[in-house]
């Protein structure tokens, strides 16, 4: 009975704190200052991703709502509130304009028993969701999807999805809406002009970032930590990526450093490592990738940003999500990501010391560029093994070198 009363008091405290925060903070307004210069990192985001900016009357529009880049000093989200507005004269929630809600919002896992204060998709042009968790065990880090909305375009004209309120809270920062950006999305219905996107900045800098777990503590959480510590050359990289939540363990609590990584797993890692904006796609681009797959949004996002292109099979393209990714494929994806970030084409390939790479290899330019940058290394001084699989430990070191180079 005492434990139950204590739990209820804890829930009440969380509710009171979260509600007070929502009431005290003003609606989302543009800010001229930026958190990037203060933290040394880009601001995290609330991302409104549209399946299309230009529609015809009667078309369906999917809208994905994401939290992006909540790691480092911004990591450990304990609660959030998001309020969006839309014009019901132009857009109608599906199905049939009825009141609805986000189904299974996934920022916090069900095991966290998140407290949902409001979850409403209204016919009146208002969408609102607010959730929080108790304690420190289930805080949110990295990238996560709040949910997906579907609308039907009703009449010609230009309309917007506007974030009216966007609040993110971290433990140890009472009364502070953590500074982040949110985009206002413009949709054009039945006109030639494409929609535009307006970026707003809201909130205040983090005053008390959550301390990172030490190396021994964090890596000690993996049930196979002994296997990891045997690979001394990878320990630092695994720790760094695990702390950033870019590369984490498997659902069974193990890291599996010597296991190959699948193409789907690598697509997810690449999207987060390059801090790409998530995309919403209504129809799968590859016949072997389903909207129900956990990696669907990551694969489509990587495709739209140009990181992946699929594999030719019987005259068509497949993604082969469960195939182990090869070292040549990794080089191609990382090089495309570097080109995207730096907005420069790769220099021509130069001679490499590897006897197993000749002029006909499709990824020679990419391997050459990353080798010269010190990101890629061979399996031996004269052997690169482009068609061999890469292990999770090897991939950790590659991504780590890439991120260190961009500091």
Secondary structure, DSSP 8 states (H G I E B T S, - for coil): -HHHHHHHHHHHHHHHHHHHHHHHS------S--SHHHHSS--EEEEEEES-SEE-TT-EEEEEEEEEEE-GGG--EEEEEEEEE--TTTEEETTTT--B--SS--SS-GGG--EEEEEEE-TTSEEEEEEE-SSSTT-B-EEEEEEEEEEEE-SSEEEEEEEEEEEEEETT-TT--B-EEEEEEEEEESSSS---EEEEEESB--SS------HHHHHTTSTTHHHHHT-HHHHHHHHHHHHTTSS---TTS---TTSB-BHHHHHHHHHHHTT------SS-SSTT--TTSTTHHHHHHHHHTTS---EEETTEEE--TTSB-BHHHHHHHHHHHHHHHHT---------S-TT--TT-TTHHHHHHHHHTTS---SBTTB--TTSB-BHHHHHHHHHHHHHHT-
